[in-house]
Amino acid sequence: MPRRKPSQQRRPQRHKDVLHGSGRHRGHDFRCVGCRLDVSLDAPGTAHRNHCPTCLTSLHVDRRVPGDRASDCHGRMEALSLAVRPDGEWMIIHQCLSCDELSANRIAGDDNALALIRLALRPLQDGRVAHGALLTAL
């Protein structure tokens, strides 16, 4: 398949009736770029779902305010780690694979607990970090 020159315009996408069938509109869900599952935008514990509850993958769509959808990047964001606010709320730290920007996103009530625990324990997978932490604790 020949490469397109940047100056060539892509032909416009045709309307896809399949996405709008059975009374659902695509504006009320999205397809995860990581695991390809359909994800509802309704999330317990947050007003703006911005990541998949199964694999925790996100898209770089927000710029400054959660839910603003003003980013031009639209790159895939991988869950990098977890952080905890002073009030005890857990945040997922995502890193954009396109522009390397970091963002903190609230966890939702239906996020996969096993995926969250794996993310929290990720630093301990490196034996040098785990060994140093154990020596410091003793």
C-alpha positions as CSV (number, residue, x, y, z in Angstrom):
1,M,0.0,0.0,0.0
2,P,1.6,3.3,-1.0
3,R,2.2,5.9,1.6
4,R,0.1,9.1,1.5
5,K,1.7,12.4,1.2
6,P,0.9,14.8,4.1
7,S,-0.8,17.1,1.7
8,Q,-3.3,14.5,0.5
9,Q,-6.7,14.7,2.2
10,R,-8.3,11.5,3.6
11,R,-11.7,10.9,2.4
12,P,-14.4,11.6,5.0
13,Q,-15.7,8.7,7.0
14,R,-19.2,7.5,6.2
15,H,-21.9,7.4,8.9
16,K,-21.9,4.1,10.7
17,D,-25.4,3.1,11.7
18,V,-24.1,0.1,13.6
19,L,-22.8,2.3,16.4
20,H,-26.2,3.8,17.0
21,G,-28.4,0.7,17.0
22,S,-30.8,-0.4,19.7
23,G,-31.4,3.0,21.2
24,R,-27.8,3.5,22.3
25,H,-25.7,6.5,21.1
26,R,-22.0,6.4,20.8
27,G,-21.8,9.5,23.0
28,H,-22.7,7.4,26.0
29,D,-19.8,4.9,25.8
30,F,-16.5,4.4,24.2
31,R,-14.3,1.5,23.0
32,C,-11.1,1.0,25.0
33,V,-7.9,1.3,22.9
34,G,-6.3,-1.3,25.2
35,C,-8.6,-4.2,25.6
36,R,-11.3,-3.2,22.9
37,L,-14.2,-3.5,25.3
38,D,-17.1,-1.1,25.2
39,V,-17.1,1.1,28.3
40,S,-20.0,3.2,29.6
41,L,-19.3,6.8,30.5
42,D,-21.3,6.4,33.6
43,A,-18.8,5.7,36.4
44,P,-19.5,5.4,40.1
45,G,-17.4,7.9,42.1
46,T,-16.5,10.3,39.3
47,A,-18.3,12.5,36.9
48,H,-16.0,12.1,33.9
49,R,-14.9,8.6,33.1
50,N,-11.6,8.8,31.3
51,H,-10.2,5.3,31.5
52,C,-11.2,1.7,31.0
53,P,-12.3,0.0,34.3
54,T,-10.9,-3.3,33.1
55,C,-7.3,-2.5,31.9
56,L,-7.0,1.1,33.1
57,T,-5.9,2.4,29.7
58,S,-7.0,5.9,28.7
59,L,-6.8,8.4,25.8
60,H,-5.2,11.8,26.0
61,V,-8.4,13.8,25.5
62,D,-8.5,16.3,28.4
63,R,-6.2,19.3,28.5
64,R,-6.5,21.1,31.9
65,V,-9.9,20.4,33.4
66,P,-11.3,16.8,33.7
67,G,-14.0,16.4,31.0
68,D,-12.9,19.4,28.9
69,R,-11.9,17.1,26.0
70,A,-9.7,19.9,24.6
71,S,-6.5,18.1,24.0
72,D,-5.2,17.8,20.5
73,C,-3.0,14.8,21.2
74,H,-5.5,11.9,21.5
75,G,-2.6,9.5,22.2
76,R,-2.9,6.3,24.2
77,M,-2.3,6.7,27.9
78,E,-0.9,3.8,29.9
79,A,-1.4,3.5,33.6
80,L,2.0,4.1,35.1
81,S,1.4,4.1,38.9
82,L,-0.9,5.0,41.7
83,A,-0.8,8.0,44.0
84,V,-2.9,8.7,47.1
85,R,-4.2,12.2,48.0
86,P,-4.0,13.4,51.6
87,D,-7.8,12.6,52.0
88,G,-7.1,9.0,51.1
89,E,-8.5,9.1,47.5
90,W,-6.5,6.9,45.0
91,M,-5.4,8.4,41.7
92,I,-4.1,6.6,38.6
93,I,-1.1,8.3,37.1
94,H,-1.3,7.9,33.3
95,Q,1.5,8.7,30.8
96,C,0.8,9.5,27.2
97,L,2.7,7.3,24.8
98,S,2.6,10.1,22.1
99,C,3.7,13.2,24.0
100,D,4.9,11.8,27.4
101,E,2.5,14.1,29.4
102,L,1.5,12.8,32.8
103,S,-2.0,13.1,34.3
104,A,-3.6,12.1,37.5
105,N,-7.1,10.6,37.2
106,R,-9.5,9.5,40.0
107,I,-10.2,5.8,40.3
108,A,-13.8,4.8,39.7
109,G,-15.9,2.5,41.9
110,D,-16.1,-0.2,39.2
111,D,-12.3,-0.2,38.3
112,N,-10.8,-3.7,38.3
113,A,-9.4,-4.2,41.9
114,L,-6.8,-6.7,40.7
115,A,-5.5,-4.3,38.1
116,L,-5.3,-1.5,40.7
117,I,-3.4,-3.8,43.2
118,R,-1.0,-4.9,40.4
119,L,-0.3,-1.3,39.6
120,A,0.3,-0.4,43.3
121,L,2.7,-3.3,43.6
122,R,4.6,-2.6,40.4
123,P,7.5,-0.9,42.1
124,L,8.2,-4.0,44.1
125,Q,8.7,-6.1,40.9
126,D,12.2,-4.6,40.6
127,G,14.3,-6.6,43.1
128,R,16.7,-3.8,43.8
129,V,13.8,-1.4,44.9
130,A,12.2,-4.1,47.0
131,H,15.5,-5.1,48.7
132,G,16.3,-1.4,49.5
133,A,12.8,-0.9,50.9
134,L,13.1,-3.9,53.2
135,L,16.5,-2.9,54.4
136,T,15.2,0.6,55.2
137,A,12.3,-0.8,57.1
138,L,14.5,-2.9,59.3
